[in-house]
Amino acid sequence: MRALFVFTALTLAIGTPVRADPPKLAVFDFELMDTSLQGELDGPRADERDRLMRVSDQVRKELAESGKFQLLEISKVNAAAHGSNLQACGGCDVQYAQQLGADLAMTGVVQKVSNLILNINIYLRDVHTGALVTSMSVDLRGNTDESWSRATSYLVRNRLLAPNYGRPQPQ
């Protein structure tokens, strides 16, 4: 009887896959690149700053709920990140993420061409190598809370959480 118990326990132990902890991810607040005439004339808009924070929080929430990533608190480096242009700082996003103990760093930028034409871009970098793991983009029409939220949800659902997205595929 004891031998049967040991055999069963070993079979279960060997047959159970070892699960690695999900990668630690630092999601930085999204930035706005306003190339519109309206932006040039009127400057930054409060509603767009609010939308940037909402889509940043939306990405964090949806990724945390997925269980595929361990999201890290960025408050320790948030002020420095906000003082940098994360898309053009020469890898400072990776440096900030390293300070947090992250495996991956995510940045995002909303490009506004006009009030009708915008796009959201997300970049995911390996903190250990600095290499770009993947990038994704979605165009949206309309500068509204709903259009930003739907576009963000699309990227999370159909890119970031899609099986094997960003991994090289065998040829």
Salt bridges, closest charged atoms under 4 A:
ASP29 OD1 - ARG60 NH2 2.63
ASP29 OD2 - HIS82 NE2 2.59
ASP47 OD2 - ARG45 NH2 2.57
ASP47 OD2 - ARG51 NH1 3.31
GLU48 OE2 - ARG45 NH1 3.67
GLU48 OE2 - LYS112 NZ 2.69
ASP57 OD1 - ARG60 NH1 3.04
GLU65 OE2 - LYS61 NZ 2.95
ASP93 OD2 - ARG125 NE 3.62
ASP103 OD1 - HIS128 NE2 2.91
ASP145 OD1 - ARG51 NE 2.69
ASP145 OD1 - ARG54 NH2 2.66
GLU146 OE2 - ARG150 NH2 2.97
